[in-house]
Each structure stands twice: as C-alpha cells, then as structure tokens.
Amino acid sequence: MNQKYIVKFEQGTLEQIYKLAELDLTGGGVDEVFQIIDEAFIATVVSRFALMRSDFKDAYQRQQY
C-alpha cells in the first residue's frame, strides 16, 4: 500500500498501527520487517496496550460523573 508495510497489533477493542516506508528499509522486504519486530519491540507494544486501556478507562469514568 503506497510503498509501505503496515504492521497492525490488536488487543480487544484497541489497536496499534505502524507504517514502514519501503525506502526506509535496506531491501530485505517483509523479512526485514519481521526482524524489526523483535521481542523487545513486542514487549513495548504490550505495555502500551495497558496504558491505552488505562487512559480510556480514566476518560470513560470522568464522563460518568
């Protein structure tokens, strides 16, 4: 899509999307994208989901009063 790789993570109703331009890669294609998405990156994605859930919960609760 428009010379970009799109990596999407979903957890319940939340999602995170990362776009990588082909020009930013060194020519490894999809294999290079999978190399970028290592265990450390996935750990940050998981922790970000927890923050996103907390932020949404807080915003929702502010509207209930």
N, C-alpha and C positions, 0 to 999 in steps of 0.2 A: 504494500500500500504506500504509494508516494515515495518509494525507495526507502522505506523504514521498516524495521522489525518492531512489532508491537508485542510486549510481554505483559500479560494480564494475570493478576492474582486475585482470587475471590475467597472471601470467608463470610458465609452467611449473606447478609444484605450489603456488605461492604466490598469494595474493590479498589485495587491499586493498579495503575497502568503506567508502564514505562515504554518510551519510544526511543529506539536507537536508529540513527540515520546510517544507511549503508556506508556513507562516506567517512563516518567516524570509526569504522571497523577496518581492520588491516587486510581484509579479503578472505577471512575464514568462513564467511557466511553464517548459516544457522549454527554450526558447530562452535563458532566464536561467541555467539550469543549465549549458548549453554555454558561456556567457560566463564563468562562474566557472572552468570547467576550461580555463584558458589554458595557453600553452606553459610558463610558469614553474611552474605547479602540476604539470603532467605531468613536468617535469624533476625535481621533488622526489619524485614517485611512483616514477620510475625509480631514483633514488638510494636511496630507502627499500627497494626490492626488493633492491638489492645488499647493504644492511645486514641485511635479513631473511635472505637466503641465507647470509651470513657467520655470523650468530648461530646459525642452525640447524646449519650445518656444525660450528661450535665445540661446540655442545651434543652433537651426534652423536659427535664424536671423543672427548669426555670419557667417554662411555659405552663406548667400545671398549677401554679400558684397565683 
